């Protein structure tokens, strides 16, 4: 997954997948490295195709990482490992 974190922006907007999408579009258009552009386009397609369950799980995981809550991160990883609906197929 290709992640861009702009720390000067408010945390409420940075936690959303739409923010990720817009940052990836900007990166895909401006990055001179073709490999990075390809990864950005692939991540854009993944975001477009993900279900509501996956989107909510990813946002919860991002919030847990930013809070440093390792127990919640482990719980989310366990759930994803055992539930097919949280994985891209």
N, C-alpha and C positions, 0 to 999 in steps of 0.2 A: 504494500500500500504506500502510496506517495503522500506524505503529510507535509503541509506548510503551516507554520505557526508564526503569525505576526503579532508580537507581544504588545505593540502599541495600541491595539484595538481593544474594545471592551470585551470582557469575557462572555457576556450574554450572546453576542454575535459570533464569537469564535467557537462556541459549543455546537453550532448548528451545522448540518450537512450542507445546507445551501451556501454557507460561507465557504466550506471546503470546495464545493462545486465551482463557485466563482473564482476562487484562488487558483484552482487547477486550470480553468479556462484561460486565465491570465498567464499562467506559467506555460501552458501549451502554445500560446501565441508568441511569447517573448523570449523563451529560452533558446539560446543558440545551439545547444546540444541536442541532436536528433534522438538520442536514447532517452533523455529526460522528457522530451516532448511526447515520445511514444508511450512512456509510462504514465504521463499525465492524461493522455487521451484514453488509455486503458482504464485508469481510475475514474475518469468521467463516465465512461460507459458502465462501469460497475455501480456507480452511484445512481445512474438513471434506472438500472434494472433491479436494484435492491428493494426488498419488500419493507413494509412498515415495521415489522418485527425486527428485522436486521438493522434498520435505521435507528430505532429506539435503543437496541442493544449497543450499537456503536457509540451513540451519544452518552449512554450510561457509562461505558468503558472509558471514554475520554474524560468525563467528569470525575470518575474514580481515580484516574491517573493524575489529574491535576490536583486533587485533594490529597494524594498520596495514600489512599486507602487500599492497602495491599490485600486485605481480606476480601473486600468487595471485588477486586480485580480477579482473584483466584476463583471466587464464586462464579463470576461471569465466564471465565475460561472453562470451568467445569460444565456449565450449562451449554455452552457452544459445542463442547466436545461430544456431548451426549444427545443433543437435539438437532436433527437435520434441518429444521426450518430456519436455523440461524446461520447456515452455511450456503455459499454460492454453489450451484451445481452446474 
